[in-house]
Amino acid sequence: MKTLLYIVTSLAVLGLAFWAYRENYTTQQVLKETRSLQRQIGAQQARLSVLRAEWAYLNRPQRLRELAELNFDRLSLLPLRPEQFGRVDEVAYPRDEDVIEFSNGVEVSSLNARRDQP
């Protein structure tokens, strides 16, 4: 009986050692993948900051004004002037009597919907 207990204990220890060995290498592989992903994220963030800087450079008002002047024949773009914009007091806001009141609403839920219905 003691021999059987020793054998079972030895097999359990070997099984746990094999499991720990596999988990160690699996963990190392996941850590490598995580480092690789973090490097990729850093590279993409750097690229995004460069793209944002390029976008800001290309959208300079002076450059856009020059492009609008160069392409006036094709686009017929006019420069923006302050008098082209309206004032806040000219905006039509809805009146209280224009507000629609809803009654007898319908509850919509897909929790109890049948799957065979289109």
N, C-alpha and C positions, 0 to 999 in steps of 0.2 A: 504494500500500500504506500509505503514511504517512497519507493522508487517511482511509482506512478505520479505522486505529487511532485517529485523532483523533475520528472520529464515534462509534466504540464507547466510547471513554473519556468523551466528552461525555454520551452516553446513560446510561452507568453513573453518572456524577456526578449527572445529573438524576434518575435513578431512586432513588439513595441520598438525595438531598435531599428528594424526595417522601416516601420512607419515613420519614425523620427527622421531617419535618413532621407526618405522621400519627401517629407514635409520641409526639411531643410533646403533641399535643392529646388523644390517648388517655390519656396519663399524667396530664395535668391533670384530665381528667374523672374518672379513678379517684381522684385525690387529693381532689377535691370530694366524691365519694361517701363516701370514708373519713372526711373531716371531718364529713359529715352523720351517718354512722353513729356516730361518737364522740360527737357531741352527743346523739343519741338514747339511747345507752348511758348517758351522764351523767344525762340526764333520768330514765331508768328507774331508775337507782341511787338518785337522790334520791327518787323516788316509792316505791321499795321501802323506803327508810329511814323514810319517813313512815308507810307501812303497818305496818312493824314496831313503830314507836312507838305507833300506834293499837292494834295488837294487844296490846301490853304494857299499855296503859292500860285496854283493855276486859277484860283477864284479871286485873285486880287482885283479890286474895283477898277484900278487903272487899266489892267490888262483886258478885262471884260469890256470896258469902255472902248478901248482901241479895236478889239475884235468886232464890236458892234458897228464901229465906224467903217472898218475895212469891208464888212459884209453887208453894208446898208442896202446895196442894190438888190441882193438876193433875199435878205431877211426883213427889211424895212423896220428894223428896230429903232425906236427912239429912246433917247436918254431919259432916265427917270428924273422927275422934278417934284419938288414938294407940293406944288399945286395940283398934281395928279391924284393925290391921296385925299380921302374924305376926312371930315372931322368926327369926333366921337359923338357929338350931339346930332349928327345926321344919320346915325345908325338906328334902324327901326327895330325896337325891341317888342316882343309880344306883350299885348295887354292882358290883364287878368281875365277878361271875358273871353279871350281867345284860347285859354287853356282848356283842353278837353278832359272831362272827368270820365273815368272808366268805371262801369258798374257791371255786375254779373260776369266777372272774369272767369276764364277757363284755366284750370290747372293743367299744365302740360308736363308729363313725366314719361320716361321710357322704361321705368322700372317694371311696370306691370304690362308692358306691350307684348302682344303675341308675336312670335317670330315668323309665322306663316303669312302675316299681313304684309302687303307691299308698302 
